[in-house]
Amino acid sequence: MSCQNRPALPTNRYVQRTAAKEGTCFICGYFTPNIFMTEQGTATDWFYICSKHTLMPSFCTVALDTASKDFVASAGMDNPASRGKAANKDRQLGADSVDGAGPSESNSNKNNSKEKSEKKDKKNEQKVQASIKEDSAADRTAEAPKRKVYVLHRDVFYLRQRPFVKRWEKEQADTLAQRLPSAPRNLPK
């Protein structure tokens, strides 16, 4: 007897994809190439959905996806390229302020300031190189394909789960019906 206690239901994490051909939207019935497909799990669920419905909070909300760059940006981590550019700008600004000495300064002050600026430049370059190495490692982990993961509203998700539950209930009723005795076929006289 293969009676399961519960049906295999889809998870409430959907990814928006584009289908090869258009189908009717689950909500409004218009033709659309966009589909929602369960991210993973035992039961695969998919349905056509217009892109305008993904913006409605009464239909779905965007879930945080740790594999996307949006998650990295929302977590307060900035882009490594922008960090490198900012460090270069800081280095240039620091060099400009030191080199912008007026003509009234003596030659010894100019030599000291040049040495200081060279030391600062070397330190800044080392810091930039170290941050680029760290950021390249972080970029490799964050370079997964960019995608949005949606969580359906509970009422809509119920509508998506219901066919799975009905199918499971029908299978359970069929297995039970096979175990029951059959009705008599001959009428008594």
N, C-alpha and C positions, 0 to 999 in steps of 0.2 A: 504494500500500500504506500503510495507516494502522496500522502497528505501533508501539505505545507501549512504551517501555522499562519503565515502572512503572505500576501502577494508581493512579488518583486516590483517595487514602485520606483519611478524615476526620481532623481535628486532635484532639488529646486535650484539648480545652477545651470543656466542656459547661455550658450554662445551664439551670437548672430553670425550667420554665414550666407553666402549667395548660392542659390541652386542653379542647376543647368537650365531648367525651364521654369516658367512662371506657374504659380498656383494661386488659389483663392486665399485671402487673408482670414485667419481664425476669428478676428473681431468684426471686420467690416465687409468682407466678401469681395473686395477688389483684387485684381490680379497683381501679384508682386513676386519678384525673384528672391526676396529675403526670407530666410528661414531661421527659426530658433531651434537649436539642437542641444540636448543635454550634454554637459561637459564630459561626464564619465559616469560609470555606474553599471549595474546589472541590467536595468531596463532602459532602453534607448527610446527617447521621445523626441519628436520633431514636428514642427508645424510652420506653415507660412504665416508671416506677420509683416505688416507695413512698417517702414522705418519711422513713420510719424507716431506709431503707438509706443515705440520704445522711449519716447519723451514723456509719456503720460505716467504720473506717479500712481494712478489708480490701476495701472496694468503691471508695471515692473519698475525696479530700481537697479541702479548699477552697483554691483558688488566690487569690493576691492580685490584686484587680482595681483598677487605678489610677483608674478612673472612679467608684468608689463612695466614699461618705463613710467607710466602714469603713477603707479604705486610708488616708485622711487622718488618721483617729484613731489608727491603728496606727503611723503614721510619726512620731508625737510632736507633731503640730500640733493645737492645741486649738481648740475651737469659738469663733468670733468673738463670739458672744453671751455666752458665759461669760467671755471676756476683758473685755468691756465691763462686765459685772456686777462682776467682780473689781476693776476699776479704780474703779468707783463706790463699792464698799465701802471700798477703800483711801482714797479721797478723804474719805468720811464719817468713817472712823476717824481720819484725820489731823486733820480739822476738829474732831471731838469732843475729841481730846486737847489741842488748842490752846485751844478755847473753854472747856474745863473748868477754868479757872484758879480758884484759891481767892480768898476775899475779902481776904486779906492783901496782895495785890499792888497796886501803885500804878496810877493811871490811865495813865501813860505806858507802862508795861509792857503794859497791855491793848491800847492803840492800836497798839504795835509788833507785838504778837502777831496782832492782827486784820489788819494790813497783810501780814504774812508769810503768814497763812493765805489771804488773797485772792490773793496771788501764786502760792502753791502750787496753789490751786484753778484758776487760769487755766492754769498749766502742765499740770496733770493733764487739764483739759478739752481742751487742744490735743493732748496725747498720745492721749487716748481717740478724738478725732475722726480723727487720723491713722491709728490702728490700725483704726478702723471702715472707713475708706476702703480700706485695704489688704486687710482681711478680706472686704469686699464683692466685690472683684475676685477673690479666691481662692474665694469661695463660688460665683461664677458658673461657674468652671471645675469645681468639685466638685459641682455640682447635677445631674449626670447621674443617670438612674434607678438606684436602688439595686438591685443584683443580685449574686448569688453565682455565681462561676465555679468549676466543679469539674474536677478532673483524676482520671480513672479509674485504678484500680490496673492495673498492666501486664497481668495475666492477664485481667481483664475487658475491657480495651481491645483485647487480642488477639482476644477473642470478637466484639467489635464490628467489627474490621477484616476478619476472615476472610471474611464474605460478599462484601465488595468485591473481595478478592483472587480468590475463586472465580469471581465474575462476570467479572473481567478475564481470567482463565485460559481460561474458556469462550469468550469473544470471540476470544482469540488462537487457540484451537484451531479455531474455526469459520472464521476467515480463512485459516488454514493448510490446512484441509481443502478449501477452494474452489480453492486453487492446485495441489493434487495431482491426478494423472490419475485418471480413474475406472477401476474394475475392468472387465474384459471381460464382456460380457453374453451372448455366444454361447459355448456349450460346443463344443469341437472334437469332431468325429465320428471 
